[in-house]
Amino acid sequence: MREHTTTECLLFPDIFDRAVVAKFDQRQGSSDGGAILLKAAERRLGLTSALAACLKDDRQPGKVQHELRELITQRVMAIALGYEDANDAARLAGDPIHKLLVGRDPVGGEDLASQPTLSRFENAPDRKELLRMTEALSDCVIARHRQRLHGRARRITIDLDPTDDPTHGQQEFTFFNRHYDSYCYLPMVCFLTFNEEVEQYLVAAVLRPGNAPGSAGAVGILRRLIARVSDAFPKTKIRVRLDGGFASPEVLDFLDCEPKVEYLVNMAANAVLKRKAESAMKRARRASKISGQTEHVYGECQYATRKTWPWKRRVIYKAEVVRAANKEPKDNPRFVVTNLKQSPQWIYEKIYCQRGDVENRIKELHDGMQIGRTSCSNFLANTFRVLLTAAAYTLMQEMRLHLSPTRHARAQISTLREHFLKLGAQVIVTVRRIVLHLPQAFPYRDSFHRLALSLGAQTG
């Protein structure tokens, strides 16, 4: 099939009783009419301005057509709307809604930046600027929730998790990772949970080389984040919850030296830990043999490595025997090092297992936001892309926060985009107003109206 390049008109002659003509000629129309909600969410966070303030503009002022804030806004909004590839800018440069989001006149304003301009922009920031942008993202998220919660939170949980980002080209610092069995990057993402809320809010995203150790960079991120959270919420209790890749002596020593921080860190099994849990494993095997189902027994022990741990730490364990249809029973012991004082069962089931919700947020970043679109050859450019994607996801989470009283409160990012942002609109500009004409037959009209009011719109 040849690529269509010659006509803006399509004819369907025999589908209905009359021929149907489809024309791509609506210059004042857009398929992203609901994106005005994104702009309203961004105003509450002040995110794009904060990120732009971290960058230095070395371009000649007289030749600048697109300010740094405009470029960041263009990319962040496009990613949130599902256009993660800069190549899409060729078609979207004249879209009236996208021009409106950047702050230009939707009809008479200049077109937005082209793909080459955006590519040069993504390759421009240096390491220090990217660090400042990472900190600015964290500051915006923490400040937003401090305002929302009036500076009061009983407990804030910090979750740090690595994920894989498979690569398929000659990107800088991509390496083969045996654990993931692919060439990849290893981004690390960080989330905050306030009190017992069901949402985990993205607060940091850092791209790492594919051969980075699991805990690489964790202490630096935790140190900065704990300090920022403590400043914003001085009376809150901070809890750190980490996966097995972070059970390094450096991370555990750092957490032990933080006086008001609770922590839970998963640990890989070893011969010593298995020996300490063997009694509980025997009881779990007996119980599983009698019931014919998966059974588990909880316990705890004091444990220290021979050389790298300066003192013994409390380790709780779940001695589990897993049974599945047509399969032999399988031992599945799990170990968590913690400074919490509660019972092992309560700690594991009520606290540690809640990490599963973080996996859902990571899936959204991959499937809904395409955080793995790190196809630039330069590592820092790919780091910048990850930051822009994190900013776009933060806007989507702000939208979902305002949908908490509705049936969309737990909707996936892709569902929110489809239901509220991908909305046909005709843009009319008058002397006094910019009017977005939206479809009257819109099935999510009531929820859209409620969300718009929650984000600061007025009836009129």
C-alpha positions in Angstrom: 0.0 0.0 0.0 1.5 3.3 -1.1 1.7 6.2 1.4 -1.0 8.8 0.8 0.7 12.1 -0.1 -1.5 13.8 -2.7 -5.0 14.4 -1.5 -6.8 15.6 1.6 -10.1 14.0 0.4 -11.3 10.4 0.7 -14.4 9.0 -0.9 -16.5 6.1 0.3 -18.9 5.6 -2.6 -20.9 2.5 -1.7 -21.1 2.1 2.1 -24.4 4.1 2.5 -27.2 5.1 0.2 -25.1 8.2 -0.7 -21.4 8.7 -1.2 -19.5 9.8 1.8 -16.6 12.3 1.5 -14.0 12.6 4.3 -11.8 15.8 4.1 -8.8 16.7 6.2 -9.5 20.4 5.7 -10.6 21.6 9.2 -7.8 24.0 10.0 -9.5 25.2 13.2 -10.3 21.6 14.4 -8.3 19.3 16.7 -8.7 15.8 18.0 -7.2 16.8 21.4 -9.9 19.2 22.6 -9.9 17.8 26.1 -6.3 18.8 26.6 -7.4 22.1 28.1 -7.8 20.0 31.3 -4.0 19.2 31.1 -3.3 22.9 31.0 -5.5 23.5 34.0 -3.7 20.7 35.9 -0.3 22.2 34.9 -1.2 25.6 36.3 -1.8 24.1 39.7 1.7 22.5 39.7 3.7 25.2 37.8 5.7 22.3 36.4 6.8 23.5 33.0 7.9 26.9 34.2 9.9 25.2 37.0 11.6 22.9 34.6 12.4 25.6 32.1 14.0 27.7 34.8 16.6 24.9 35.3 17.9 25.3 31.7 20.3 27.9 30.3 19.5 29.2 26.9 22.7 29.8 24.8 20.9 30.6 21.6 21.2 34.1 20.0 18.2 36.0 21.4 17.4 37.7 18.0 17.0 34.3 16.3 14.9 32.6 19.0 11.4 31.6 17.7 10.5 29.1 20.5 11.2 29.9 24.1 12.5 27.2 26.4 9.2 27.1 28.3 7.3 26.7 25.1 9.5 23.8 24.0 9.1 22.0 27.3 5.4 22.6 27.3 5.1 21.4 23.7 6.9 18.1 24.5 5.3 17.4 27.9 1.8 18.0 26.6 2.4 16.0 23.5 3.7 13.0 25.6 0.7 13.2 27.8 -1.6 13.2 24.8 0.1 10.1 23.4 2.5 11.6 21.0 5.8 10.4 22.6 7.8 10.6 19.4 9.1 14.0 18.3 8.4 13.1 14.7 4.7 13.8 15.4 5.5 17.5 15.7 5.5 17.7 11.9 1.7 17.2 11.9 0.9 18.8 15.2 2.8 22.1 14.7 -0.3 23.8 13.4 -2.9 22.1 15.7 -4.9 24.9 17.3 -5.2 23.1 20.7 -1.5 22.4 20.9 -0.7 26.0 20.1 -3.2 27.1 22.8 -1.5 24.9 25.4 1.8 26.5 24.7 0.3 30.0 25.0 0.0 31.0 21.4 -3.0 32.2 19.5 -4.7 29.0 18.4 -5.6 30.3 15.0 -3.4 33.3 14.1 -0.3 32.3 16.2 2.9 30.9 14.7 3.3 27.2 14.3 5.0 25.2 17.0 8.6 23.8 16.9 9.4 21.3 14.2 11.0 17.8 14.8 14.6 19.0 14.1 14.2 21.9 16.6 12.8 19.5 19.3 15.7 17.1 18.6 18.3 19.8 19.1 16.5 20.9 22.2 16.5 17.4 23.7 20.2 17.1 23.1 21.1 20.4 24.6 20.9 20.0 28.5 24.0 19.0 30.3 24.3 16.8 33.4 23.9 19.7 35.9 20.8 21.0 34.2 19.2 17.6 34.3 20.0 17.2 38.0 18.3 20.6 38.6 15.3 19.5 36.6 15.0 16.3 38.6 15.0 18.3 41.8 12.5 20.8 40.4 10.1 17.9 39.5 10.4 16.6 43.1 9.9 20.0 44.6 6.7 20.7 42.5 5.2 17.3 43.4 6.0 17.7 47.1 4.8 21.3 47.2 1.5 20.4 45.5 0.7 17.7 48.0 1.8 19.9 50.9 -0.8 22.4 49.7 -3.4 19.7 49.3 -2.9 18.2 52.7 -2.2 21.6 54.4 1.2 20.4 55.5 -0.2 17.6 57.6 0.4 13.9 57.0 0.7 11.1 59.5 3.0 9.0 57.3 4.6 9.3 53.9 5.9 6.1 52.3 8.8 6.3 49.8 9.0 3.5 47.2 12.0 3.2 45.0 11.9 0.7 42.2 14.1 -0.2 39.1 12.6 -1.1 35.8 14.0 -2.2 32.5 14.0 -0.2 29.3 15.0 -2.5 26.4 17.1 -0.8 23.7 17.4 -1.7 20.0 20.1 0.5 18.6 23.4 2.1 19.4 22.3 4.2 22.3 25.1 5.4 24.6 25.5 3.3 27.8 23.1 0.6 26.8 24.5 -2.8 27.9 23.4 -6.4 28.0 21.7 -7.2 31.4 21.6 -10.8 32.3 18.7 -10.5 34.7 16.4 -9.0 32.0 18.1 -11.0 29.2 18.3 -8.0 26.9 20.3 -4.9 26.0 18.6 -2.1 28.1 18.7 0.9 30.3 17.7 0.6 34.0 15.6 3.6 34.9 14.9 4.1 38.6 11.5 5.6 39.6 10.4 6.9 43.0 6.9 7.3 44.4 5.3 8.9 47.4 2.2 7.5 49.2 0.5 9.8 51.7 -1.1 8.2 54.7 -3.2 5.3 53.5 -4.2 6.7 50.1 -4.4 4.3 47.2 -2.4 6.4 44.8 1.4 6.4 44.6 2.6 9.8 43.2 5.7 9.8 40.9 8.3 12.1 42.4 11.5 11.2 40.6 12.7 9.3 37.6 16.4 8.7 36.9 17.8 6.9 33.8 20.8 4.6 34.5 23.1 2.5 32.3 22.1 -1.0 31.5 24.9 -2.5 33.7 24.2 -0.4 36.8 24.0 -2.3 40.1 20.5 -2.5 41.5 21.2 0.1 44.3 23.2 2.5 42.2 22.2 6.1 43.0 19.7 5.0 45.6 21.4 6.7 48.6 21.7 10.0 46.8 18.0 10.0 45.8 16.9 8.9 49.3 19.0 11.5 51.0 17.6 14.4 48.9 14.1 13.1 49.0 13.9 12.5 52.8 15.3 16.0 53.4 12.7 17.6 51.1 9.8 15.6 52.6 10.9 16.4 56.1 11.1 20.1 55.3 7.6 20.1 53.8 6.0 17.8 56.4 8.1 18.3 59.6 5.9 16.2 61.8 5.3 13.2 59.5 6.7 9.7 59.9 8.7 8.6 56.9 8.7 5.0 55.8 11.0 3.6 53.0 10.0 0.5 51.2 12.5 -1.1 48.8 12.9 -4.1 46.5 15.6 -6.7 46.8 18.0 -4.9 44.5 18.5 -2.2 47.1 19.6 -4.5 50.0 23.2 -3.3 49.8 25.3 -2.4 52.8 25.5 1.3 51.8 21.7 1.6 51.6 21.0 -0.2 54.8 23.7 1.8 56.7 22.2 5.0 55.4 18.7 4.0 56.5 19.9 3.0 60.0 21.5 6.4 60.4 18.3 8.3 59.6 16.8 8.6 63.1 13.1 9.0 62.2 12.9 6.7 59.2 11.2 3.3 59.2 12.3 0.9 56.5 11.5 -2.4 54.8 14.0 -3.9 52.3 13.5 -7.2 50.6 16.5 -9.5 50.7 17.5 -12.3 48.4 17.6 -15.7 50.1 21.0 -17.3 51.0 22.1 -20.4 52.8 22.2 -18.8 56.2 18.7 -17.3 56.0 17.3 -20.5 54.6 18.7 -22.4 57.5 17.2 -19.9 60.0 13.8 -20.3 58.3 14.0 -24.1 57.9 11.8 -24.8 61.0 9.0 -22.6 59.6 9.4 -24.2 56.2 8.8 -27.6 57.6 5.6 -26.5 59.2 4.5 -24.8 56.0 5.2 -28.1 54.1 3.2 -30.1 56.5 0.3 -27.7 56.4 0.4 -27.6 52.6 0.4 -31.4 52.4 -2.7 -31.6 54.6 -4.6 -28.8 52.9 -3.5 -29.4 49.3 -3.1 -25.6 48.9 -0.5 -22.9 49.2 0.4 -22.4 52.9 2.8 -20.0 54.6 4.2 -19.5 58.1 5.8 -16.2 59.3 8.8 -15.8 61.6 11.8 -13.6 62.3 15.5 -13.8 63.2 18.5 -11.7 63.8 21.0 -11.7 61.0 24.3 -10.1 60.0 26.6 -10.8 57.1 30.1 -11.9 58.0 32.0 -8.8 56.6 29.7 -6.0 55.3 27.1 -5.6 58.1 28.5 -3.9 61.2 25.7 -5.2 63.4 22.8 -7.6 63.4 19.5 -6.5 62.0 15.9 -7.8 62.3 14.9 -10.0 59.4 11.3 -11.2 59.1 10.5 -14.1 56.7 7.5 -15.8 55.1 8.1 -19.5 54.8 5.8 -20.4 51.9 5.0 -23.5 50.0 3.3 -22.8 46.6 1.0 -25.4 45.1 -0.4 -25.1 41.5 -2.5 -27.5 39.5 -0.4 -30.3 37.8 2.8 -29.0 39.4 5.0 -30.2 42.2 4.9 -28.1 45.4 7.6 -25.4 45.5 9.4 -23.8 48.4 9.2 -20.0 48.2 10.8 -18.3 51.3 10.8 -14.5 51.3 13.0 -12.3 53.6 12.6 -8.6 54.5 15.1 -6.7 56.7 13.3 -4.0 58.7 13.5 -1.8 61.8 9.8 -2.0 62.4 8.6 -3.6 65.7 5.3 -5.1 64.7 4.6 -8.8 64.1 6.2 -10.4 61.0 2.8 -11.3 59.5 1.5 -7.7 59.9 4.6 -6.2 58.5 4.6 -8.4 55.5 0.9 -8.5 54.6 -0.1 -5.0 55.6 3.0 -3.0 54.7 5.4 -4.7 52.4 2.8 -6.4 50.1 1.4 -2.9 49.2 4.5 -2.5 47.0 2.4 -4.3 44.4 0.5 -1.1 43.7 3.8 0.5 42.6 4.2 -2.1 39.9 0.9 -0.9 38.4 2.2 2.7 38.3 5.4 1.4 36.5 3.2 -0.4 34.0 1.4 2.8 33.3 4.7 4.6 32.7 5.6 1.9 30.2 2.3 1.2 28.5 0.5 4.5 28.9 3.3 7.0 28.7 6.0 5.1 26.7 8.8 6.0 29.1 10.9 3.5 27.2 11.0 5.7 24.1 14.7 6.4 24.7 15.9 6.1 21.1 18.3 9.1 21.1 22.0 8.1 20.6 23.0 10.4 23.4 22.5 9.2 27.0 21.8 12.6 28.4 19.2 13.3 25.7 17.5 10.0 26.7 17.7 11.1 30.4 15.9 14.3 29.4 13.2 12.3 27.6 12.6 10.3 30.8 12.2 13.5 32.8 9.8 14.9 30.2 7.8 11.7 30.4 7.8 11.8 34.2 6.4 15.4 34.0 3.7 14.3 31.6 2.7 11.5 34.0 2.6 13.9 36.9 0.0 16.0 35.0 -2.1 12.9 34.3 -1.9 11.9 38.0 -3.1 15.4 38.9 -6.1 14.9 36.7 -6.8 11.5 38.3 -6.6 13.0 41.7 -9.5 15.4 40.9 -11.5 12.4 39.6 -11.4 10.7 43.0 -15.2 11.0 43.7 -16.1 9.5 40.3 -15.9 6.1 38.6 -12.7 7.2 36.9 -10.8 7.5 40.2 -8.8 4.3 39.5 -8.8 4.5 35.8 -5.6 3.7 33.9 -3.8 6.6 32.2 -4.7 5.3 28.8 -8.3 5.3 29.8 -8.2 8.9 31.1 -6.6 10.0 27.8 -9.2 8.3 25.7 -12.2 9.4 27.7 -11.2 13.0 28.5 -8.4 14.3 26.2 -9.1 12.7 22.8 -12.1 14.9 22.1 -12.9 16.5 18.8 -13.0 20.3 19.0 -13.5 23.3 16.8 -11.6 26.4 17.9 -13.1 29.8 17.3 -11.2 33.0 18.3 -13.0 36.2 18.9 -11.8 39.6 20.3 -12.9 38.6 23.8 -12.8 34.9 23.9 -11.4 31.6 22.6 -14.3 29.2 22.3 -13.8 25.4 22.1 -16.9 23.8 20.4 -17.0 20.2 21.7 -19.4 17.4 20.7 -22.8 17.5 22.3 -23.1 13.8 22.1 -20.2 13.1 24.4 -20.7 10.1 26.7 -18.4 11.4 29.5 -19.8 14.9 29.5 -20.8 14.9 33.2 -17.5 13.6 34.4 -15.7 16.1 32.1 -17.7 18.9 33.5 -17.0 17.9 37.1 -13.3 17.5 36.4 -13.1 20.9 34.7 -14.8 22.6 37.7 -12.4 20.8 40.1 -9.5 22.1 38.1 -10.6 25.8 38.4 -13.1 26.2 35.5 -16.3 28.2 36.1 -19.8 27.8 34.7 -20.9 30.4 32.2 
